[in-house]
Amino acid sequence: MKVKKTLLTVGLLVLAMGTAQAQKLTAAGATFPYPMYSKWFAEYSAAHPGVEINYASIGSGGGIAQVTKGTVDFGASDMPMTDEMLASSPVKLIHIPTVLGADVPAFNVAGVTDLRFSGDVLADIFLGKITNWNDPRIAKDNPGAKLPDQKIIVVHRSDGSGTTFIWTDYLSKVSKEWASGPGKGTSVAWPVGVGGKGNENVAGLVRQLPGALGYIELIYALQNHISFASVKNAAGNYIKASIEGVTEAAASVKQMPADYRVSITNAPGANAYPISSFTYLLIPVKGTNQANRAVLKDLLSWMLKTGQSQASSLSYAPLPNSLIEKELKTVYSLQ
């Protein structure tokens, strides 16, 4: 009964706003889910005249910085904030998972459209220990492939990035040298390579540079027609990123933490894609503008109930139903 009452209150507030002044929400953060958010926010605004949602795709680091300063209504990050980050934030925040996605190793090698990588090989390429495409270790993963005698150009993010966190979280699990060296984070000290800002620019560099290898979110590879490799998972199988593979990785979480912060890279499961992740919205626990707050709560519930059916069209994996029910209770409890 409480949930129904809350929904009725939110609905009446949104209706009232439609006859009053326009409501504008501002947000900033991750580029990883930007294609999904762009579609969702446009469709929500179209269905709710007078509501405008402005989202700046500036990377998870920027999103965390802006929401903790209180300069946006909500932020977005692929990296769950650490205990220290949450404790030091002037704004008390909660994490709301929205969809699941995948980082893929995108490459530009003439005459080669299909490759396979073991995790340790990927780590050593990004460490600068493997520098040529015809290296014996790459050849071992790819018997029969015509690998050229060509230098590998590593491409990475130059900005604070949740996509980078997912990638380096994975590399830290499959390579002790990576874990004890660059480690994991939204920004790391890259041993080699060239940087691009945002998934969009990394995708562009991979397309432009012969011999390039970079990491981008799956939809950016598909939209830009960039080849991407299969990756050896924890079960020893080479898996190409797909909605099914990401969904199986998510299934490895048997008990979702109360605060939703979890890592699913290198998950167990025969067909789990190993570089998968939830992506999150960072929501202030309390709001100061009642009308904006009503819109935000309605937007979140719309994303969880209606928006999930659109995720697969952009190659994101929808959230499990059990998780959606849990999140809706969290959304309805927001003040």
BAPAMAR-251864 format. One record per residue (C-alpha): residue number from 1; x, y negated, z; residue in one letter. Coordinates in nm, 4 decimals. Each point is the difference from the previous one (the first is absolute). Example, Ala and Ser with C-alpha at 12.3 -4.5 7.8 and 13.67 -1.06 7.14 Angstrom:
<recs>
num 1, px 1.2300, py 0.4500, pz 0.7800, residu a $
num 2, px 0.1370, py -0.3440, pz -0.0660, residu s $
</recs>
This chain:
<recs>
num 1, px 0.0000, py 0.0000, pz 0.0000, residu m $
num 2, px 0.2896, py -0.2316, pz 0.0825, residu k $
num 3, px 0.1555, py 0.0525, pz -0.3446, residu v $
num 4, px -0.3344, py -0.0794, pz -0.1707, residu k $
num 5, px -0.0362, py -0.3153, pz 0.2067, residu k $
num 6, px 0.3537, py -0.1110, pz -0.0865, residu t $
num 7, px -0.0601, py 0.0594, pz -0.3702, residu l $
num 8, px -0.3253, py -0.1975, pz 0.0176, residu l $
num 9, px 0.1756, py -0.2899, pz 0.1713, residu t $
num 10, px 0.2781, py -0.0018, pz -0.2579, residu v $
num 11, px -0.2508, py 0.0212, pz -0.2837, residu g $
num 12, px -0.2037, py -0.2941, pz 0.1336, residu l $
num 13, px 0.3123, py -0.2101, pz 0.0429, residu l $
num 14, px 0.1153, py 0.0742, pz -0.3548, residu v $
num 15, px -0.3493, py -0.0797, pz -0.1304, residu l $
num 16, px -0.0044, py -0.3264, pz 0.1899, residu a $
num 17, px 0.3375, py -0.0931, pz -0.1453, residu m $
num 18, px -0.1345, py 0.0532, pz -0.3498, residu g $
num 19, px -0.2366, py -0.2938, pz 0.0568, residu t $
num 20, px 0.2655, py -0.2106, pz 0.1707, residu a $
num 21, px 0.3512, py -0.0917, pz -0.1044, residu q $
num 22, px 0.2285, py 0.2399, pz -0.1871, residu a $
num 23, px 0.2176, py 0.2266, pz 0.2138, residu q $
num 24, px 0.3677, py 0.0406, pz -0.0868, residu k $
num 25, px 0.2299, py 0.2713, pz 0.1334, residu l $
num 26, px 0.3757, py -0.0170, pz -0.0498, residu t $
num 27, px 0.2325, py 0.2985, pz 0.0129, residu a $
num 28, px 0.3541, py 0.0924, pz -0.0977, residu a $
num 29, px 0.2308, py 0.2977, pz -0.0109, residu g $
num 30, px 0.0723, py 0.3302, pz -0.1710, residu a $
num 31, px 0.0369, py 0.0312, pz -0.3772, residu t $
num 32, px -0.0359, py 0.3807, pz 0.0281, residu f $
num 33, px -0.3850, py -0.0168, pz 0.0255, residu p $
num 34, px -0.0440, py -0.3286, pz -0.1913, residu y $
num 35, px -0.1734, py 0.1553, pz -0.3065, residu p $
num 36, px -0.2537, py 0.1604, pz 0.2350, residu m $
num 37, px -0.0506, py -0.3123, pz 0.2116, residu y $
num 38, px -0.0319, py -0.2199, pz -0.3065, residu s $
num 39, px -0.2851, py 0.2178, pz -0.1269, residu k $
num 40, px -0.1700, py 0.0288, pz 0.3382, residu w $
num 41, px 0.0150, py -0.3687, pz 0.0886, residu f $
num 42, px -0.1287, py -0.1057, pz -0.3423, residu a $
num 43, px -0.2906, py 0.2457, pz 0.0167, residu e $
num 44, px -0.0887, py -0.0921, pz 0.3564, residu y $
num 45, px -0.0004, py -0.3708, pz -0.0853, residu s $
num 46, px -0.2148, py 0.0631, pz -0.3079, residu a $
num 47, px -0.2534, py 0.1869, pz 0.2144, residu a $
num 48, px 0.0066, py -0.2657, pz 0.2731, residu h $
num 49, px -0.0402, py -0.3457, pz -0.1595, residu p $
num 50, px 0.1742, py -0.2692, pz 0.2015, residu g $
num 51, px 0.2738, py 0.2312, pz 0.1306, residu v $
num 52, px 0.3547, py -0.0540, pz -0.1305, residu e $
num 53, px 0.2971, py 0.2225, pz 0.0901, residu i $
num 54, px 0.3470, py -0.1249, pz -0.0899, residu n $
num 55, px 0.2729, py 0.2651, pz 0.0270, residu y $
num 56, px 0.3678, py -0.0833, pz -0.0541, residu a $
num 57, px 0.1963, py 0.3075, pz -0.1128, residu s $
num 58, px 0.3298, py -0.0965, pz 0.1676, residu i $
num 59, px 0.1194, py 0.3268, pz 0.1560, residu g $
num 60, px -0.0619, py 0.1603, pz 0.3377, residu s $
num 61, px 0.2683, py -0.2062, pz 0.1734, residu g $
num 62, px -0.1666, py -0.3218, pz -0.1060, residu g $
num 63, px -0.3428, py 0.1309, pz 0.0978, residu g $
num 64, px 0.1198, py 0.0918, pz 0.3498, residu i $
num 65, px 0.1666, py -0.3407, pz 0.0406, residu a $
num 66, px -0.3096, py -0.1932, pz -0.1047, residu q $
num 67, px -0.2572, py 0.1914, pz 0.2028, residu v $
num 68, px 0.2130, py -0.0089, pz 0.3164, residu t $
num 69, px 0.0280, py -0.3792, pz -0.0398, residu k $
num 70, px -0.3760, py -0.0235, pz -0.0432, residu g $
num 71, px 0.0211, py -0.1707, pz -0.3405, residu t $
num 72, px -0.2257, py 0.2594, pz -0.1730, residu v $
num 73, px -0.3214, py 0.1766, pz 0.1000, residu d $
num 74, px 0.1644, py 0.3408, pz -0.0440, residu f $
num 75, px 0.3228, py 0.1546, pz -0.1250, residu g $
num 76, px 0.0915, py 0.3139, pz -0.1908, residu a $
num 77, px 0.2901, py 0.2389, pz 0.0458, residu s $
num 78, px 0.1001, py 0.3505, pz -0.1041, residu d $
num 79, px 0.2302, py 0.0177, pz 0.3007, residu m $
num 80, px -0.1696, py 0.0405, pz 0.3352, residu p $
num 81, px 0.1244, py -0.2763, pz 0.2289, residu m $
num 82, px 0.2338, py 0.1220, pz 0.2748, residu t $
num 83, px -0.0827, py -0.0212, pz 0.3704, residu d $
num 84, px 0.2496, py -0.2856, pz 0.0274, residu e $
num 85, px -0.1571, py -0.1918, pz -0.2893, residu m $
num 86, px -0.3487, py 0.0396, pz 0.1450, residu l $
num 87, px 0.1140, py -0.1031, pz 0.3483, residu a $
num 88, px 0.1748, py -0.3137, pz -0.1266, residu s $
num 89, px -0.2852, py -0.1112, pz -0.2269, residu s $
num 90, px -0.1875, py -0.3077, pz 0.1287, residu p $
num 91, px -0.3110, py 0.1483, pz -0.1672, residu v $
num 92, px -0.1236, py 0.3355, pz 0.1311, residu k $
num 93, px -0.0450, py 0.2284, pz -0.3016, residu l $
num 94, px -0.1464, py 0.3365, pz -0.0925, residu i $
num 95, px 0.0771, py 0.2207, pz -0.3018, residu h $
num 96, px -0.2798, py 0.1043, pz -0.2361, residu i $
num 97, px 0.1031, py 0.2638, pz -0.2617, residu p $
num 98, px -0.1654, py -0.0782, pz -0.3343, residu t $
num 99, px 0.1218, py 0.2567, pz -0.2559, residu v $
num 100, px 0.2913, py 0.2363, pz -0.0635, residu l $
num 101, px 0.2614, py -0.0366, pz -0.2701, residu g $
num 102, px 0.3381, py 0.1232, pz -0.1174, residu a $
num 103, px 0.3459, py -0.1357, pz -0.0784, residu d $
num 104, px 0.1423, py 0.1531, pz -0.3173, residu v $
num 105, px 0.3565, py 0.0139, pz -0.1397, residu p $
num 106, px -0.0494, py -0.1873, pz -0.3280, residu a $
num 107, px 0.2712, py 0.0329, pz -0.2646, residu f $
num 108, px 0.1055, py -0.1264, pz -0.3411, residu n $
num 109, px 0.2119, py 0.2591, pz -0.1814, residu v $
num 110, px -0.0202, py 0.0141, pz -0.3785, residu a $
num 111, px -0.1435, py 0.3296, pz -0.1247, residu g $
num 112, px -0.0891, py 0.1217, pz 0.3506, residu v $
num 113, px -0.3596, py -0.0133, pz 0.1213, residu t $
num 114, px -0.0057, py 0.2614, pz 0.2751, residu d $
num 115, px 0.2441, py 0.0379, pz 0.2886, residu l $
num 116, px 0.0187, py 0.1671, pz 0.3407, residu r $
num 117, px 0.1873, py -0.1209, pz 0.3083, residu f $
num 118, px 0.0923, py 0.1591, pz 0.3302, residu s $
num 119, px -0.0122, py -0.2385, pz 0.2940, residu g $
num 120, px 0.3726, py 0.0197, pz 0.0702, residu d $
num 121, px 0.0752, py -0.0870, pz -0.3628, residu v $
num 122, px -0.2245, py -0.3071, pz 0.0137, residu l $
num 123, px 0.1683, py -0.1076, pz 0.3237, residu a $
num 124, px 0.3482, py 0.0375, pz -0.1481, residu d $
num 125, px -0.0976, py -0.1963, pz -0.3113, residu i $
num 126, px -0.1207, py -0.2878, pz 0.2176, residu f $
num 127, px 0.3140, py 0.0353, pz 0.2146, residu l $
num 128, px 0.2119, py -0.0408, pz -0.3143, residu g $
num 129, px 0.1509, py 0.3492, pz 0.0278, residu k $
num 130, px -0.1642, py 0.1235, pz -0.3215, residu i $
num 131, px 0.0545, py -0.2559, pz -0.2747, residu t $
num 132, px -0.0592, py 0.1714, pz -0.3348, residu n $
num 133, px -0.3067, py 0.1607, pz -0.1543, residu w $
num 134, px 0.1891, py 0.3123, pz -0.1053, residu n $
num 135, px 0.1270, py 0.0665, pz 0.3529, residu d $
num 136, px 0.0019, py 0.3768, pz 0.0736, residu p $
num 137, px -0.2373, py -0.0417, pz 0.2954, residu r $
num 138, px -0.2650, py -0.1705, pz -0.2136, residu i $
num 139, px 0.0561, py 0.2651, pz -0.2687, residu a $
num 140, px -0.0542, py 0.2746, pz 0.2601, residu k $
num 141, px -0.3485, py -0.1391, pz 0.0753, residu d $
num 142, px -0.0700, py -0.0279, pz -0.3736, residu n $
num 143, px 0.1194, py 0.3078, pz -0.1912, residu p $
num 144, px -0.0365, py -0.0508, pz -0.3725, residu g $
num 145, px -0.0426, py -0.3783, pz 0.0166, residu a $
num 146, px 0.2165, py -0.2050, pz -0.2369, residu k $
num 147, px 0.1563, py -0.2336, pz 0.2527, residu l $
num 148, px 0.2172, py -0.2742, pz -0.1531, residu p $
num 149, px 0.3457, py -0.1130, pz 0.1044, residu d $
num 150, px -0.1446, py -0.3269, pz 0.1256, residu q $
num 151, px 0.0401, py -0.2089, pz 0.3143, residu k $
num 152, px -0.2961, py 0.0002, pz 0.2412, residu i $
num 153, px -0.1239, py -0.3509, pz 0.0765, residu i $
num 154, px -0.1683, py 0.0128, pz 0.3397, residu v $
num 155, px -0.2919, py -0.2423, pz 0.0373, residu v $
num 156, px -0.1393, py -0.0862, pz 0.3437, residu h $
num 157, px -0.2137, py -0.2652, pz 0.1632, residu r $
num 158, px 0.1585, py -0.3325, pz 0.0892, residu s $
num 159, px -0.2831, py -0.1099, pz 0.2321, residu d $
num 160, px -0.1312, py 0.1423, pz 0.3255, residu g $
num 161, px -0.2120, py 0.2864, pz -0.1233, residu s $
num 162, px -0.2209, py 0.2781, pz 0.1278, residu g $
num 163, px 0.0776, py 0.1880, pz -0.3209, residu t $
num 164, px 0.3634, py -0.0128, pz 0.1119, residu t $
num 165, px -0.0966, py 0.1206, pz 0.3460, residu f $
num 166, px -0.1756, py 0.3052, pz -0.1473, residu i $
num 167, px 0.2975, py 0.0740, pz -0.2280, residu w $
num 168, px 0.2639, py -0.0415, pz 0.2728, residu t $
num 169, px -0.2129, py 0.1851, pz 0.2568, residu d $
num 170, px 0.0024, py 0.2943, pz -0.2405, residu y $
num 171, px 0.3741, py -0.0267, pz -0.0751, residu l $
num 172, px 0.0713, py -0.0113, pz 0.3745, residu s $
num 173, px -0.1828, py 0.3311, pz 0.0456, residu k $
num 174, px 0.1843, py 0.1824, pz -0.2810, residu v $
num 175, px 0.3514, py -0.1475, pz 0.0403, residu s $
num 176, px 0.1934, py -0.0310, pz 0.3247, residu k $
num 177, px 0.2440, py -0.2356, pz -0.1711, residu e $
num 178, px -0.2833, py -0.2290, pz -0.1046, residu w $
num 179, px -0.1562, py 0.0150, pz 0.3482, residu a $
num 180, px 0.3283, py -0.0960, pz 0.1670, residu s $
num 181, px 0.0836, py -0.2576, pz -0.2697, residu g $
num 182, px -0.2570, py -0.2308, pz -0.1598, residu p $
num 183, px -0.2811, py 0.1667, pz 0.1976, residu g $
num 184, px -0.3678, py -0.0866, pz -0.0361, residu k $
num 185, px -0.1752, py -0.3349, pz -0.0059, residu g $
num 186, px -0.1727, py -0.2561, pz -0.2174, residu t $
num 187, px 0.3468, py -0.1388, pz -0.0802, residu s $
num 188, px 0.3274, py 0.1926, pz 0.0140, residu v $
num 189, px 0.3619, py -0.0647, pz -0.0995, residu a $
num 190, px 0.0034, py 0.1627, pz -0.3445, residu w $
num 191, px 0.3353, py 0.1633, pz -0.0820, residu p $
num 192, px -0.0534, py -0.0439, pz -0.3771, residu v $
num 193, px -0.2468, py -0.1321, pz -0.2533, residu g $
num 194, px -0.1912, py -0.3051, pz -0.1178, residu v $
num 195, px -0.3045, py -0.1452, pz 0.1721, residu g $
num 196, px -0.3431, py -0.1035, pz -0.1189, residu g $
num 197, px -0.2734, py -0.1818, pz 0.1903, residu k $
num 198, px -0.3204, py 0.1995, pz 0.0295, residu g $
num 199, px -0.1050, py 0.3256, pz -0.1643, residu n $
num 200, px -0.0740, py -0.2021, pz -0.3141, residu e $
num 201, px 0.3584, py -0.1222, pz -0.0438, residu n $
num 202, px 0.1604, py 0.3345, pz 0.0883, residu v $
num 203, px -0.2213, py 0.1642, pz -0.2634, residu a $
num 204, px 0.1058, py -0.2676, pz -0.2484, residu g $
num 205, px 0.3705, py 0.0542, pz 0.0698, residu l $
num 206, px -0.0314, py 0.3768, pz -0.0408, residu v $
num 207, px -0.1695, py -0.0520, pz -0.3366, residu r $
num 208, px 0.2638, py -0.2494, pz -0.1154, residu q $
num 209, px 0.3214, py 0.1657, pz 0.1174, residu l $
num 210, px 0.1199, py 0.3147, pz -0.1830, residu p $
num 211, px 0.1128, py 0.2559, pz 0.2586, residu g $
num 212, px -0.2076, py -0.1537, pz 0.2805, residu a $
num 213, px -0.1430, py 0.1893, pz 0.2958, residu l $
num 214, px -0.2261, py -0.1775, pz 0.2480, residu g $
num 215, px -0.2867, py 0.0651, pz 0.2385, residu y $
num 216, px -0.3494, py -0.1402, pz -0.0547, residu i $
num 217, px -0.3548, py 0.0794, pz 0.1017, residu e $
num 218, px -0.1639, py 0.2577, pz -0.2264, residu l $
num 219, px -0.2535, py -0.2346, pz -0.1629, residu i $
num 220, px 0.2790, py -0.2353, pz -0.1150, residu y $
num 221, px 0.1704, py 0.2877, pz -0.1825, residu a $
num 222, px -0.3263, py 0.1051, pz -0.1624, residu l $
num 223, px -0.1093, py -0.3501, pz -0.0997, residu q $
num 224, px 0.3423, py -0.0825, pz -0.1467, residu n $
num 225, px 0.0420, py 0.3400, pz -0.1710, residu h $
num 226, px 0.3251, py 0.0698, pz 0.1857, residu i $
num 227, px 0.1239, py 0.3576, pz 0.0362, residu s $
num 228, px 0.0262, py 0.1267, pz 0.3572, residu f $
num 229, px 0.1506, py 0.3159, pz 0.1436, residu a $
num 230, px -0.1275, py 0.2894, pz 0.2096, residu s $
num 231, px 0.1494, py 0.0232, pz 0.3498, residu v $
num 232, px 0.0864, py 0.3142, pz 0.1983, residu k $
num 233, px -0.2238, py 0.0218, pz 0.3055, residu n $
num 234, px 0.0521, py 0.1502, pz 0.3448, residu a $
num 235, px -0.1329, py 0.3368, pz -0.1248, residu a $
num 236, px 0.2631, py 0.0061, pz -0.2755, residu g $
num 237, px -0.2357, py -0.0759, pz -0.2902, residu n $
num 238, px 0.0493, py -0.2763, pz -0.2567, residu y $
num 239, px -0.3151, py -0.2131, pz 0.0093, residu i $
num 240, px -0.0978, py -0.2864, pz -0.2289, residu k $
num 241, px -0.1933, py -0.2781, pz 0.1718, residu a $
num 242, px -0.3767, py 0.0388, pz -0.0266, residu s $
num 243, px -0.3123, py -0.0707, pz 0.2034, residu i $
num 244, px -0.0134, py 0.3691, pz 0.0972, residu e $
num 245, px 0.3630, py 0.0038, pz 0.1161, residu g $
num 246, px -0.0473, py -0.3140, pz 0.2090, residu v $
num 247, px -0.3207, py 0.1399, pz 0.1496, residu t $
num 248, px 0.1802, py 0.3187, pz 0.1041, residu e $
num 249, px 0.2735, py -0.2077, pz 0.1644, residu a $
num 250, px -0.2680, py -0.1867, pz 0.1979, residu a $
num 251, px -0.1495, py 0.3312, pz 0.1091, residu a $
num 252, px 0.3201, py 0.0662, pz 0.1962, residu s $
num 253, px -0.1242, py -0.2478, pz 0.2629, residu v $
num 254, px -0.1986, py 0.2283, pz 0.2271, residu k $
num 255, px -0.0676, py -0.2650, pz 0.2644, residu q $
num 256, px -0.0053, py -0.3643, pz -0.1100, residu m $
num 257, px 0.1478, py -0.2280, pz 0.2692, residu p $
num 258, px -0.2455, py -0.2420, pz 0.1583, residu a $
num 259, px 0.1844, py -0.2950, pz -0.1555, residu d $
num 260, px 0.0222, py 0.1703, pz -0.3448, residu y $
num 261, px 0.3792, py -0.0466, pz -0.0290, residu r $
num 262, px 0.1436, py 0.3137, pz -0.1598, residu v $
num 263, px 0.2571, py 0.1168, pz -0.2568, residu s $
num 264, px -0.0852, py 0.2683, pz -0.2575, residu i $
num 265, px 0.3217, py 0.0000, pz -0.2040, residu t $
num 266, px 0.1560, py 0.3441, pz -0.0573, residu n $
num 267, px -0.3205, py 0.1601, pz 0.1286, residu a $
num 268, px -0.0412, py 0.3782, pz 0.0108, residu p $
num 269, px -0.2307, py 0.1658, pz -0.2512, residu g $
num 270, px 0.0671, py 0.1935, pz -0.3196, residu a $
num 271, px -0.1341, py -0.2769, pz -0.2230, residu n $
num 272, px 0.0536, py -0.3051, pz 0.2217, residu a $
num 273, px 0.1689, py -0.2879, pz -0.1825, residu y $
num 274, px 0.2906, py -0.0965, pz 0.2292, residu p $
num 275, px 0.0095, py -0.3803, pz -0.0456, residu i $
num 276, px -0.3590, py -0.0754, pz 0.1003, residu s $
num 277, px -0.1374, py -0.2541, pz 0.2450, residu s $
num 278, px -0.3029, py -0.1705, pz 0.1463, residu f $
num 279, px -0.0149, py -0.3733, pz -0.0602, residu t $
num 280, px -0.1455, py -0.2318, pz 0.2626, residu y $
num 281, px -0.1795, py -0.3262, pz 0.0551, residu l $
num 282, px 0.1202, py -0.1852, pz 0.3104, residu l $
num 283, px -0.3032, py -0.1472, pz 0.1731, residu i $
num 284, px 0.0016, py -0.2431, pz 0.2937, residu p $
num 285, px -0.1913, py 0.1552, pz 0.2888, residu v $
num 286, px -0.1822, py -0.3281, pz 0.0639, residu k $
num 287, px -0.1132, py -0.2695, pz -0.2405, residu g $
num 288, px -0.0584, py -0.3721, pz 0.0495, residu t $
num 289, px -0.2406, py -0.0665, pz -0.2868, residu n $
num 290, px -0.3236, py 0.1960, pz 0.0549, residu q $
num 291, px -0.1214, py -0.0298, pz -0.3593, residu a $
num 292, px 0.3339, py 0.1112, pz -0.1487, residu n $
num 293, px 0.0188, py 0.2790, pz 0.2532, residu r $
num 294, px -0.3412, py 0.1306, pz -0.1061, residu a $
num 295, px 0.1125, py 0.0049, pz -0.3635, residu v $
num 296, px 0.3247, py 0.1770, pz 0.0887, residu l $
num 297, px -0.1801, py 0.2745, pz 0.1933, residu k $
num 298, px -0.2492, py 0.0447, pz -0.2817, residu d $
num 299, px 0.2834, py 0.0109, pz -0.2562, residu l $
num 300, px 0.1838, py 0.2677, pz 0.1991, residu l $
num 301, px -0.3082, py 0.2179, pz 0.0353, residu s $
num 302, px -0.0712, py -0.0432, pz -0.3744, residu w $
num 303, px 0.3572, py 0.1089, pz -0.0853, residu m $
num 304, px -0.0331, py 0.3075, pz 0.2201, residu l $
num 305, px -0.3476, py 0.1053, pz -0.1142, residu k $
num 306, px -0.0418, py -0.1249, pz -0.3586, residu t $
num 307, px 0.3537, py -0.0797, pz -0.1113, residu g $
num 308, px 0.1438, py 0.3461, pz 0.0616, residu q $
num 309, px -0.1873, py 0.1419, pz -0.2995, residu s $
num 310, px 0.2054, py -0.2302, pz -0.2259, residu q $
num 311, px 0.3432, py 0.0983, pz 0.1314, residu a $
num 312, px 0.0686, py 0.2891, pz -0.2371, residu s $
num 313, px -0.0683, py -0.2174, pz -0.3067, residu s $
num 314, px 0.3224, py -0.1869, pz 0.0848, residu l $
num 315, px 0.1905, py 0.3160, pz 0.1044, residu s $
num 316, px -0.0275, py -0.0582, pz 0.3739, residu y $
num 317, px -0.1317, py 0.2748, pz 0.2255, residu a $
num 318, px -0.3145, py -0.0775, pz 0.2030, residu p $
num 319, px 0.0017, py 0.0340, pz 0.3759, residu l $
num 320, px -0.1328, py 0.3214, pz 0.1599, residu p $
num 321, px -0.3626, py -0.0356, pz 0.1142, residu n $
num 322, px 0.0901, py 0.0792, pz 0.3606, residu s $
num 323, px 0.2468, py -0.2899, pz 0.0026, residu l $
num 324, px -0.2538, py -0.2390, pz -0.1548, residu i $
num 325, px -0.2469, py 0.0728, pz 0.2804, residu e $
num 326, px 0.2684, py -0.0682, pz 0.2606, residu k $
num 327, px 0.1037, py -0.3251, pz -0.1693, residu e $
num 328, px -0.3557, py -0.1275, pz -0.0314, residu l $
num 329, px -0.0363, py 0.0195, pz 0.3787, residu k $
num 330, px 0.3174, py -0.2071, pz 0.0293, residu t $
num 331, px -0.1292, py -0.2581, pz -0.2485, residu v $
num 332, px -0.3353, py -0.0325, pz 0.1773, residu y $
num 333, px 0.1800, py -0.0597, pz 0.3296, residu s $
num 334, px 0.1885, py -0.3058, pz -0.1305, residu l $
num 335, px -0.0948, py -0.3282, pz 0.1658, residu q $
</recs>
